[in-house]
Amino acid sequence: MSEKVLLISVDGMRPDSLEAAGHSYVKEMMTKGSYTLHGQTVMPSVTLPCHMSMFHSVPPERHGIVDNVYTPQVRPVAGLCEQLRTHQKVCAFFHNWSELRDLTRPGSLAYSLFVSGDLSSYEASNKKLTEQAIDFINGVQPDFTFLYLGHVDEAGHKYGWMSAEYIQAVHDSWVCIEQAACAIPEEYTVIVTSDHGGHGRGHGTDMPEDMTIPLLITGPTIAPGKQIDAASILDIAPTVAKLLGVPSNKDWEGNCLV
């Protein structure tokens, strides 16, 4: 395979929120591509450790990040963007939570845009990042683009997971997802996932509500209507690498899902 990939991470999006949100593009992705509503994240089910595992395909006990404060890895594992850059792939990064800047190492990104969710609101920054990502993809056509949308997690902490406000944030995020997926070239594979779920007004436990994540994949070579039997957040980096025709890093523990 040698395709292009857009990976969208919606922070804090529980799988059962997708049906509740009622956005038509959820079912369209399931019909057109492969999916699971039973993917598993890592413990602690917290944003930075989970995204480190998403990008480095190892659990927190290996990459060493166990809360939302980054510390350099004692025994470094190459992340997805470093692996792709080693094979001359062009990577771009769009996010509205500043701590994610440490998911990649200097020199691995061709382009990076941060729009603060705290200063402009996560709802507004989600929309701006989506528009900017579309413009960049259509103009440059990078091999790999990461788009992080933080509004859902903010709504969960403020109003509660599965509250009316939370479900609205999920719906609004899917508006951004559909906008991005439909505006970029058809050669792109689109992966939509989350880092963790949540319950009450928090997350971080091993409860199923915190640990279960959705994973939806559509693209030119993705089997339509196929349910993925088992998936982990560790599988995302190997899957992206395979789609781009790049081997997995020797230290990665996840499996390719395509």
C-alpha positions, 0 to 999 in steps of 0.5 A, spaced: 500 500 500 502 507 498 496 511 500 495 518 504 491 518 511 487 523 515 487 521 522 482 524 526 482 524 534 476 526 538 478 527 545 473 523 550 468 520 545 465 514 547 462 509 542 455 509 545 455 517 544 455 516 536 448 513 536 446 518 541 449 524 537 445 522 530 449 524 525 448 521 518 456 521 517 457 516 522 453 510 519 455 512 512 462 511 515 460 504 517 457 502 511 463 505 506 468 502 511 471 498 517 469 499 524 469 497 531 465 500 537 469 496 542 476 498 541 480 499 547 485 504 550 490 504 555 491 505 562 491 510 565 485 512 560 488 520 560 489 524 554 496 525 553 498 517 555 493 515 551 495 519 545 502 517 546 500 510 546 496 512 539 503 515 536 508 510 539 504 503 539 506 501 546 503 502 553 504 507 558 509 503 562 514 503 556 513 510 554 513 513 561 507 518 560 502 516 566 499 523 566 498 530 562 505 532 563 510 530 558 517 527 560 522 525 556 522 517 554 528 514 558 528 508 553 525 512 547 521 509 542 520 512 535 513 515 534 509 515 528 511 521 525 518 519 526 517 513 523 514 516 517 519 521 516 525 516 516 521 514 510 521 520 506 513 521 508 510 528 509 506 529 516 502 535 518 499 536 525 493 540 527 491 541 534 487 545 540 490 542 546 498 544 547 500 538 551 500 534 544 506 538 541 510 533 545 507 527 540 512 528 535 520 530 535 523 536 532 524 535 524 518 530 523 513 535 521 512 539 515 507 543 518 504 544 525 498 548 527 496 550 534 489 554 535 488 554 543 481 551 545 482 555 552 483 562 549 478 561 543 473 556 545 474 548 543 468 549 539 470 555 535 478 552 534 475 545 532 472 549 526 478 553 525 482 547 525 478 543 520 478 548 515 485 549 516 487 542 515 482 542 509 486 547 506 493 544 507 491 537 505 488 540 498 494 545 497 500 540 499 497 533 499 501 531 505 502 523 506 499 523 513 495 529 517 493 528 524 487 533 526 485 533 533 478 535 536 478 537 543 471 540 544 468 533 546 472 532 552 471 539 554 464 538 554 464 532 558 468 535 564 464 541 564 457 538 563 458 530 564 459 524 559 453 523 555 449 529 558 445 533 552 451 538 552 456 533 551 452 529 545 451 536 542 459 536 542 459 529 539 454 531 533 458 538 532 465 534 532 462 529 526 460 536 522 467 537 522 469 530 520 464 530 515 466 536 512 474 534 512 472 527 509 468 530 503 473 536 502 479 532 501 482 528 495 478 521 494 485 517 495 485 519 502 484 514 507 480 517 513 481 514 520 476 517 526 477 514 533 478 517 540 483 517 546 478 515 551 471 515 554 469 518 560 463 517 566 460 522 570 465 528 569 471 525 569 475 519 566 482 515 567 479 509 570 479 502 568 471 502 567 469 500 560 466 507 560 473 510 560 476 504 556 472 503 550 473 507 544 470 507 537 475 506 530 472 507 523 476 507 517 474 509 510 478 509 504 480 506 497 482 499 499 478 499 506 473 493 506 466 496 506 461 494 512 466 490 515 466 490 523 473 489 526 473 484 531 479 486 536 482 493 536 487 497 540 489 504 540 496 501 539 494 498 533 493 505 530 500 507 528 502 500 525 495 501 521 497 508 518 504 506 517 502 500 512 497 504 509 503 509 507 507 503 505 512 504 511 514 498 515 512 498 523 517 500 527 521 494 531 519 497 538 511 497 536 507 492 539 500 494 536 498 490 530 495 493 523 488 493 522 488 493 514 
